[in-house]
Amino acid sequence: MKTLLSITFALLLAAGPLAAQDTAVSAEEQAMLDEEARLDAAEAAGDTAAMNDPTAPDPAPAHPELRPVLEDFGGEAGLTALMETFMAGLVADPRTGPFFANADQVRVKRQLTEQFCVILGGDCTYTGRDMKSSHRDMQIGRGDFNALVEVLQVAMNQHDIPFAAQNKLLAKLAPMHREIVNK
């Protein structure tokens, strides 16, 4: 394995300026990377004011009455497994892949697990940002949002989550399109 890595590294060094062109990111991708870095720094410093828009709705409103639905999802462990499948689907789908390819996928999965857990009445804490701040510079259209929901539905079906439970979660998530769709 070390030899393969050494050969790969040597090839990259030998490629010189051409490699730089291949790894160049678009202005939109760079803006997303810069925003991720800014938010990582704010999160590390515990600066929640820098991370959230005070006018945005709560991104994880708790619904204790949905606790039985959380159990249909397999609890927090089931949500964690669902997020693995969901993220793989998001990255693989050509409609949503560009939004997630350069994202901190580990953090996104963790925060989606937390968000869904809180919404479904679990004893979790959501540590992410509000939806408006999270998606501010991403140029997300209605079709992009709908594609994400389709990928989520496929993932939920793969995890045998009952249709009624899926609908209860989706009903709570659907209004968030107002903060997410910005194009």
Secondary structure, 3 states (H helix, E strand, C coil): CHHHHHHHHHHHHHHCHHHHHHCCCCHHHHHHHHHHHHHHHHHHHCCHHHHCCCCCCCCCCCCHHHHHHHHHCCHHHHHHHHHHHHHHHHHHCCCCHHHHCCCCHHHHHHHHHHHHHHHCCCCCCCCCCCHHHHHCCCCCCHHHHHHHHHHHHHHHHHCCCCHHHHHHHHHHHHHHHHHHCCC
